[in-house]
Amino acid sequence: MSRAVRFAPLALLLLIVAALVWRLATPADTNVHSTLEGKPVPAFDLGEALPGKPALSSADLSTGQPHLLNIFASWCVPCVTEVKVLQTLKDKGARIEGIAVRDRPEDLADFLAVNGDPYERIGSDERSQVQISLGSSGVPESFVVDGKGVIRYQHIGAIEASDVPMILAKLEQAR
Amino acid sequence: MRALLLIAAMVIAQPLLADSNLPPSYWSNRQLPDAREEAEAQALMEQIRCLVCQGQSIADSDAELAGDMRDLVRRRIAAGEKPSSIRAWLIDRYGTWISYKPTAEPAAWPLWLAPLGLLLVGVWLIRRRIRLKGG
């Protein structure tokens, strides 16, 4: 057996170890991205999430103005900090619409009373059906929707204070 | 005493569950009354990937979103929709990632060709063996 062949298994092992080390050092993106960016928001018509708050349908998202569609829930921990950032965005002129996933009116009312309410409308998605139709895989998640109702950007996870300029720019681009 | 109390508190503490307060959707853990429809739904659910416990199918997963996806699949099957059309609807939203059924896309060609390649290598190895013995 030639020397090269004899060392082949060792070389193979080193190659495998190198590949494993590389994957550990640069973890793969495990986020599931919606493939609806650039496509219109799927038609939906959700009921009101709590009494007195306007409900949300897809028609409310194609009014000629860009919207930030926020998928959230009162039982979602990161949403507590995110909703305060949404208030900042609202103060800077963003129109924010909410979809409350698997939520109860009383829980939602508590959540908004404690953390503030930046939403113009909130639709109640009791069986996550609209969330699934948007290609969203969790809460919180947000979509920048342009004036014609076309999804321009998907933000996975909470919008942090440091994301505010970026989101405002995306909304401006979607005008 | 304080340390003991602290330990007791840690033992009693419940992990914060990232789940809602609503019960599972109606069809998430309930079989369709029509056995043929349920079999169709089950076959599809075993091939749809859970978005939360990536690597499990929605048939296997206990995640709430997986339950809601089972609810969606069963409702659509019961409404007369074909499994292939429900799969296509999901792929439109989440990409081919959502389906476990291998496709014939170029990215999957190595998958289809690997068995053939391994078979050829095997034949080549055996031929060498036979020739060595014969010689």
Interface residues (C-beta under 8 A of the other chain):
Chain A: T30 V32 H33 S34 T35 L36 A73 W75 C76 V77 V101 R102 D103 R104 D107 E126 R127 S128 Q129 Q131 I132 S133 L134 G135 S137 G138
Chain B: L16 A18 D19 S20 N21 L22 S25 L51 V52 Q54 E64 L65 D68 M69 D71 L72 L90 D92 R93 Y94 G95 W97 I98
